[in-house]
Amino acid sequence: MVSMAGSIKKNLEIIQEKLSFAALAAGQETPPELIAVSKGHGHDLAREALTAGHKIFGENRVQEAASKWPGLKEKNYDIELHLIGPLQTNKVKGAIELFDVIQTLDRPKLARALKKEMAASGKKVRLFVQVNTGEEPQKAGVSPADLPAFLEECQALGLEIEGLMCIPPVAEEAAMHFALLKKLGARHGLKKLSMGMSQDYEKAAALGATHVRVGTAIFGPRS
C-alpha cells in the first residue's frame, strides 16, 4: 500500500519496480502498463503524477473526468486516458471525446452506440470488453459463456476489440479470475489483459496482465 512518507513519484517508482520483478519472475517479456487511477482525486494529485513523468491514467466516470482532464490534456498531449467504470449510452459522446481507451464495453446497445459515435466524430477509441468472471449479478460485464457471441456481434459492427478486462469478486482469490481472463483472451486471440488493482497487481503481472489499474497505492485513500 501507500508509503505515507513517500511522494507520488516514489510510489510510482516502487510499483513499477514490483511490476517488473513480478513479470520477470513469471517469465513475462515485459511488465504491464501501469494505469494510475485518479478517480476521486483532484487536479493537484494528477498533476503531481504528470510531473513525475507518468502519462497513463484511469477514470471511472465521464463527468468527473470531464471536469479534470481537458485542461491537463491541453498541456500534456501524450496523456493516455482510460475509462474503467461503467458507461451509459447517453454518455458515449463525451466518452469518445475525452478518452483514448474504453475498457468497459459489455453489451450490444453500448457497442452500437460506440460504433455510431466513432463514425460521427471520426475518432477511433481503443476498446476492451469487460468480462464478469465471477458472474456476479450486481456487477457489469459479459459472462464468460456469453463472450464468444458478444465478440461476434462486435466484429459484425466493425469494432476492433483490443483486449479483455475483469474485476474479480472481493471475497474470492483474484488469481483464479486472472487465470480465467488469460485463458479467455488466448481462446479469442486477444492479447491485451487489463487486470489487477492496488491489492493484487503483482499477482496480475505474474499471470500475464498487460495493464494494471492502481489508485490507492499511488495516490492514497480517496477522500
N, C-alpha and C positions, 0 to 999 in steps of 0.2 A: 504494500500500500504506500501511500504518500509519506515521504520523509518530511516531517513538519519543518525541519530546519533547512530543507533544500528548496531551491528555486524550481520553477517550471522547467528551465533549461536543464538543470541537474536531473530532474525526474525523467525528462525525455531521454537523456543520455543513458540513465540506468535501465530504462525499459528497452531501448534499442539494443543495449548490450545483452540483456537477458533473452531477447528475441533471437539475436544472432547465435547465442550459445545453444538455445533450445533447438533451433533449426539445424545447426551443425551437428549436434549430438544425435539427432534423429536421421541424419543423412540427407537433409533437405539442401538443395543447391543454394537457395537464397532465403534470407529471413522474410517474413511477411511485411507488407507495408503497414505502418502504424497510422491509424486514423485517430486523431486527437478529438475526442467527443466533447465539444464545448457547449452542449445544451445546458441550460440553467446557469451558465456563467456569462458574465458581461464582456463588453468590448475589451476591457483592460487585460484580462487574462488571455483572451485570444490574441491580442496584440503582443503580449509577452512571449507567447509561443512562436508567433511570427518572427519576432526579433531574435529568438533563439535559432531561427532557420527552418522551423517546421512549416510545411506547406499543405498538408493533407488533414482536413477537418471533417467532423460529422455533426449533423444536427438532427433532432427528432421532429421538429415542427417547421413547416414552411413559414408560418407567421413570425416565429422567433428569429429564424434565420434572415428573414427579410428586414428585420429591424437592426440586424447586427452586421451582415456581411457585404451589402453593396458598397459601402464606403471603403471597407477594408480591401475588397477585391479591386477597386479602382486604383489603389496604391500598390497592390501586390498581384500582378497579372497572372502569376503562375500558381495561385492557390487552386487546390482541387477540393471541391466541396461535395460531400456525400450526404444524401438523405437516408437516414437509418431508422426512421419512425414511420408509422402508418401514413398512407397518403390517400386522402379523399379525392374523388374525381373532380370536385369543384375547386380543388387547389392545384390541379395539374398545370395550368398555365403558369402560375407563379413558380411552381417547382421546376419546370423546364427552363424558365428564365434564369433562375438562380443557381441550380445545382448542376454539377458535371456528371454525377453518378447517382442513380436511384436504386437503392438496394432492397426495396420492399414491394416489388411487383408481385401480386399474389392472387389476382382474379381477372377474368376475361374483360369485365367492364373497364377496369383500370388499364388493361393492355390496349383496349380500343381507344380510350381517351388519350393515352400517351402517344399512340401512333398518330392520331388526328392532330394533336398539338405540335408534335415534332414536324409533321408535314407542313402545318400552317406557319410555324415560326422559322423553319429552315435550320433549326438547331438539333443536332443529334446528341442525345444523352445516353451514356452507358448504363446498362440495365443488369441487375441481379434479380433472381427470383427468390423470395423468402420462402423457406420450407419450414413447416411446423413439425419438426422432427419428433416432438413429444406428443403430437396430436392433441394439444390442449384446446378445449372448446373456446376458452376466453382469449386465445392468442391468435393473431393474424398469421397467415402463411398457408401455403399449399401443402396438403398432406403428402407424404411420400408416395402413397398409392395413386394419387391424382396428378403427380408431377409429369409423367410422360404425356398425358393428354393435354395438360396445360402448355407444356413446351411446344407441342404440335400446333396449338392454337396461336401461340406467339409467332411461330415460324410462318404460319399461314398469313398472318398480318404483316409479315416482313420485318418483324422486330428481331434484332440481333441480341441474344441473351449472352452476357459475358460470363456469368457465374451464378453461384448459389450462396444464400445467406441463412444462418439459423441463430435462434436464441434458445438455448436449452432450458428445460424446466429447472426452476430454482432448487427443488428438492431432490434432483437426480444427478448422478455423476455426469459431468459435462463431457467427459472423454468419449463415452459411447455415442453421444449425439454428434460430436465432431467426426468420429469414425464413420457414422452413417452418412453424414453430409459428403464426406470424401468419397464414399462408395457411390453415392448418387451422382456426384459430379463426374466420376470416372465412367459410369454407365452411360451418361449422356454427352460425354465429350466436352464437359465444362470444367476448365482448369482453374478458374478463379473461385476461391472459397473464402467467404467472409465469416469468421467465427472466432470467438474468444473475446472476453472483456477484461476489466481490471483484475478480477479474481481468478481468471483461468487462461490468460493469454499465452502463458508459457506452454500449457498443455496443447492449446490450439496450434501453436507454432510447431510443436513436435509432431502433430498429426496432419500437417500439410496445409495449414491456413496460408492464404496469400494476402489476407487483410485481417487485422485485429482492430477492435473498436474499444479504445481505452479512454476513460474520462477521469474517474476519481483518482487513479494512480498518477495522473498528470496534474490535474487542477485542484485536487482536494474535494471534500464533500460539497455538494450543491447546497446553497442557502435556501 
